[in-house]
Amino acid sequence: MSGRGKGGKVKARQGKKARSVRAGLQFPVGRVHRLLRAGNYGERVGAGAPVYMAAVLEYLAAEVLELAGNAARDNKKTRIVPRHLQLAIRNDEELNNLLGKVTIAEGGVLPNIQNVLLPKKTAAMGKKSQSQEY
């Protein structure tokens, strides 16, 4: 009887799990791996590189979408449009640095009025007119 093992039940083989599921990501690790191999970035691509890159891309997308959603809510809109993406990216210092040279179609520009063009304060003008005597 020796040498036969424990004789327990044979476990059913589990189905294949995608690398995205294993890493707990929404972005496709397999597709990122394929694009890294096809992009001539190097002769070989390690197993951890596409997982890390997919995680970084997912984080950046979540960050931009959160800020754009806040911009849409500030404008009392329920749908994110390119204008909201533009406002979100340009108002965030780090994202603006990362995407500084990027043009967003239909994004418009940030609202900005030079101080010289703003009207003067009325209280200061009121004093000057009263101080003049004839």
Secondary structure by P-SEA (a helix, b strand, c coil): ccccccccccccccccccccccccccccaaaaaaaaaaaccccccccaaaaaaaaaaaaaaaaaaaaaaaaaaaaccccccaaaaaaaaaacaaaaaaaccccccccccccccccccccccaaaaaaaaaaccc
